[in-house]
Amino acid sequence: MLLLIPGPVQTRPETRAAMAQDIAPWDNDFRAVYAEIRTQVLDLAGGREGEHATLPLQGCGHFLMEAAIRSFIPAGGKLLIPRNGAYAERAVRLATEARRQVVSLHGPDTRAVAPEEVAAALAADPAISHVVMVQNETGSGIVNDPAAVGAAVRAAGRRLILDSVSAFGALPISLAAQPELDALLFTSGKCLEGLPGIGFAVARIDSLTAAAGQAGSWSFDLADVYQHALRAGWGSFRFTPPVQALAAFRVALDLHAAEGGQPARLARYAENMRVLYQGVQALGLTPYLEWRHQGPVIVTVHQPADPNFELQRFVDALKARGVLISNFYNTKVPTMRIGCVGAITPEDMRGAVAAIGKALDALGVRQRQAG
Ligand SMILES: *Cc1c(COP(=O)(O)O)cnc(C)c1O
């Protein structure tokens, strides 16, 4: 089965094989695995030893987002969220439930937020301490530019927290080049092609030190994760980690490096995306985004107008032909979302496009333009 969803992604057999063992988290052999993960991740994030720290947190991306919002933004504090997609909406809810005040910058989910819009919103409200932004908006497929928006945040003397969950490993980012970036967040199961179960914040140490004690949660306190590491050593976890997911992630990081690192992974995903985008157009379908706004991680496609089209039936027909896509969508209008990430190649994508054509034919979907 070809898994074309934006996480958890299709993985390589070598990565999955690393999970087939029992592991004690505090065992000295495992400490080495964990230590290597920390340094490899710090390198990938463009962080500097002594200035930035890699902080693991058990669980999914939402847990990392909640932890970063709680840890870096004081209770009652104000943050700006560019709301141009489904994952930005999730950040709004996480921040609101943590009783942080959200200032909204509404925008369409069909283009990136402009740095000038962020600059204007920050100038209008000096009480905003942080901007929380999604790098790759997995809801539609657009990409917000952390370097450009970060420059506006830096110029305004504010801080940035980046949800890089569906971007890290494929889209460029450099902590050293962006001192306004308090933390970037990602998980094991997306563009780094590991198994799900663990997430990471790569964060500024000075910000972590300043953040001590303001999370209002023990589990979700990144400053406490950092303090624990200082006290107990970097081989030690506060709570039981998903050791098998970490062992697999270690292999996934090696495979990422062997492929040529971030630029090579971006190139493969971008080609996957191009094959898919042009392929669905050739089948008569309409991509949700204009080509110039289309990012490399996920292609969202309008559901066809034909009354014979029904999403779950289409997903099932496609699955019968060896390709699995999401059976839900995150846009206001009916769409379908097809992932371009994971251990898949442009050749796989050509096969997927052919399968999409066959599934549409099998359902008798002839009116293929947007409904
Ligand atoms: C996948 C994703 C998340 C986190 O999702 P989980 O299901 O909690 O792992 C957060 N932000 C973005 C942009 C994502 O793509």
The ligand as an SDF file (V2000), in Angstrom:
LIG
                    3D

 15 15  0  0  0  0  0  0  0  0999 V2000
    0.6170   17.1110   11.8170 C   0  0  0  0  0  0  0  0  0  0  0  0
    0.6770   18.5260   12.2540 C   0  0  0  0  0  0  0  0  0  0  0  0
    0.5970   18.9120   13.6040 C   0  0  0  0  0  0  0  0  0  0  0  0
    0.4290   17.9420   14.7340 C   0  0  0  0  0  0  0  0  0  0  0  0
   -0.4360   16.9400   14.5320 O   0  0  0  0  0  0  0  0  0  0  0  0
   -0.5010   15.6920   15.5570 P   0  0  0  0  0  0  0  0  0  0  0  0
   -1.6210   14.8960   14.9970 O   0  0  0  0  0  0  0  0  0  0  0  0
   -0.7850   16.2490   16.8890 O   0  0  0  0  0  0  0  0  0  0  0  0
    0.8320   15.0290   15.5070 O   0  0  0  0  0  0  0  0  0  0  0  0
    0.7310   20.2420   13.9220 C   0  0  0  0  0  0  0  0  0  0  0  0
    0.9230   21.1660   12.9880 N   0  0  0  0  0  0  0  0  0  0  0  0
    1.0080   20.8470   11.6760 C   0  0  0  0  0  0  0  0  0  0  0  0
    1.2480   21.9310   10.6860 C   0  0  0  0  0  0  0  0  0  0  0  0
    0.8880   19.5230   11.2750 C   0  0  0  0  0  0  0  0  0  0  0  0
    0.9840   19.1880    9.9800 O   0  0  0  0  0  0  0  0  0  0  0  0
  1  2  1  0
  2  3  1  0
  2 14  2  0
  3  4  1  0
  3 10  2  0
  4  5  1  0
  5  6  1  0
  6  7  2  0
  6  8  1  0
  6  9  1  0
 10 11  1  0
 11 12  2  0
 12 13  1  0
 12 14  1  0
 14 15  1  0
M  END
$$$$
